[in-house]
Amino acid sequence: MSILLIEDDQSLAELLTEFLSLSGYEVVHCADGEVGLATALNTSGIELVLLDVMLPKLNGLDVLKILRQQSELPVLMLTARGDDVDKVLGLELGADDYLAKPFNDRELLARIRAITRRTRETSDTERQSKSPLKFGDLIIDSAKMTVTCRQQNLELTGSEYALLKHLCSTPGELVSKAELSEQCFGRRLQAFDRSIDTHISNLRKKLQAAQSTCEVKSQRGRGYGIVEG
């Protein structure tokens, strides 16, 4: 698996490249946003982008914004610790997850594996055995990793897709944020983690734009559920 690392801190980039290489990944490194964006859009085989926020020439948020107009390549944002503005903006722009610096190498590896696990296509056997999941006017095709609404394709990030699929598997039921985090993101819910809320907000906007009859409902402090209006 190839990972694109867009990071201007040369020392950190070297450490991450060495660690990820030892963990079995091929790493392509770019030191500025412009080159990183071009590499993400024009290099085949890349399965995930590690994207720093503070970059020369083109900052990470602008890179993500432009990338999302042309690609659904999974993106893990690297943000400054405590900078909640960057975290929220990154998620709103379509990042799959974020990790605050300084971070533990094992935590980074766990996040990468969780993202790739939920975005990678299923095997040929799974594709043949899984029939599309239908709820309301939504059709979720696990084999193709696609969602359609009234025969129109919904452009969802990997995180949005995972959340929608899990909610549609238990329609009308309230699902806790803790369960959504563990089942969809592969990690325990952390205190003050608003990533699920932001992904759900983005998902709601896309369902509304598609004029879907399905709506994601929330109950403060408890969780989310999907219903058909």
Protein Blocks (a to p, Z undefined) as FASTA:
>chain_A
ZZddddfblklmmmmmmmmmmnopacdddfbfklmmmmmmmmghiabdcddfbdghiafk
lmmmmmmmmoccdcdddddehilmlmmmmmmnopabdcdddddfklmmmmmmmmmmmmpc
cdfklmmmpccddehjbccdfklopaceehiacdddfklmmmmmmmmmmghiacdfklmm
mmmnopacdehiaklmmmmmmmmmmmmmnopabdcdddehibccdddZZ
